Amino acid sequence: MKKINKDDLYQNLSGFLAGKGLELKDGAYTARIRKGCSLLADCVNFAQGGLGQAKEKMDEKLDHMRQVIHEKTAPVTPPNPGQPKAKAAWPKTKVKARNRRAANPAKPTDSEGKTA
């Protein structure tokens, strides 16, 4: 975005007030209004720079996140037909379940099915 000039902000404000019937003449209050416009222009320009940097960082992180999602959800390439197939994974899960049962024996229950 374009930077705001300090004098332009004051000129626009004085033009707006002149249209409403108020004229800014040189004096103590006018100097303070000019300083306020200068401070406001500096703050807006600084904030615009910070927002630009934040947008760049967010775009970088978003691209990285998209790449990770793409890699995780990409289809797996089929194995070569000359190689033997790997064993199915389901026997491993049965072994794991059997090991879990052995590690955590059933708790004794009473006649109503509640644990003692």
C-alpha positions in Angstrom: 0.0 0.0 0.0 1.0 3.6 -0.4 2.5 5.4 2.5 0.5 8.3 4.0 2.3 11.7 3.9 2.0 13.6 7.2 1.1 16.9 5.4 -1.5 15.2 3.2 -3.4 13.9 6.2 -3.5 17.4 7.8 -4.5 19.0 4.5 -7.4 16.5 4.1 -8.5 17.1 7.7 -8.5 20.9 7.3 -10.4 20.6 3.9 -13.0 18.4 5.6 -13.4 20.8 8.5 -13.6 23.8 6.1 -16.4 22.0 4.3 -18.2 21.7 7.6 -17.8 25.4 8.4 -14.6 25.3 10.6 -11.4 27.0 9.4 -8.1 26.0 11.0 -6.0 29.1 11.5 -2.4 29.1 12.7 -2.2 28.8 16.5 -1.5 26.5 19.4 -4.4 24.1 18.7 -3.5 23.9 15.0 0.1 22.9 15.8 -1.2 20.2 18.1 -3.6 18.9 15.4 -0.7 18.9 12.9 1.4 16.9 15.4 -1.5 14.5 15.9 -1.9 14.0 12.2 1.8 13.4 11.9 1.7 10.8 14.7 -1.3 9.1 13.1 0.4 8.9 9.7 3.5 7.4 11.3 1.4 4.8 13.1 -0.6 3.8 10.0 2.6 3.5 7.9 4.3 1.4 10.6 1.2 -0.9 10.9 1.0 -1.3 7.1 4.7 -2.5 7.1 4.0 -5.0 10.0 0.9 -6.3 8.2 2.9 -6.9 5.0 5.5 -8.9 6.9 2.9 -10.9 8.7 1.1 -11.7 5.4 4.4 -12.9 3.9 5.1 -15.2 6.9 1.5 -16.5 6.8 1.8 -17.3 3.1 5.0 -19.2 3.7 3.5 -21.2 6.5 0.4 -21.9 4.5 2.4 -23.1 1.5 4.4 -25.4 3.8 1.2 -26.8 5.4 -0.3 -27.4 1.9 2.9 -29.3 0.9 2.7 -31.5 4.0 -0.9 -32.3 3.5 -0.2 -33.1 -0.2 2.6 -35.5 0.8 0.5 -37.2 3.5 -2.5 -37.7 1.2 -0.7 -38.5 -2.1 -1.5 -41.9 -3.5 1.1 -44.6 -2.8 2.8 -45.9 -5.9 2.1 -49.6 -6.6 5.1 -52.0 -6.1 6.9 -53.5 -9.0 5.2 -56.7 -10.2 8.4 -58.7 -10.1 8.9 -58.3 -6.3 7.1 -60.5 -3.8 4.2 -59.0 -1.9 4.6 -58.1 1.7 2.6 -60.0 4.4 -0.7 -58.6 5.5 -0.7 -56.3 8.5 -3.7 -57.9 10.2 -1.8 -60.7 12.1 0.3 -58.1 13.8 -2.8 -56.4 15.2 -4.0 -59.7 16.6 -0.7 -60.2 18.3 -0.9 -56.7 19.7 -4.4 -57.4 21.1 -3.3 -60.7 22.6 -0.3 -58.9 24.2 -2.6 -56.2 25.6 -4.9 -58.8 27.2 -2.0 -60.5 28.8 -0.6 -57.3 30.2 -4.0 -56.1 31.5 -5.8 -59.2 33.0 -9.6 -58.9 33.5 -10.7 -57.4 36.8 -12.9 -59.6 39.0 -16.6 -58.7 39.0 -19.4 -59.5 41.3 -22.8 -61.0 40.2 -24.2 -57.7 39.0 -21.2 -57.1 36.6 -19.6 -54.4 38.8 -15.9 -54.4 39.4 -14.9 -55.2 43.0 
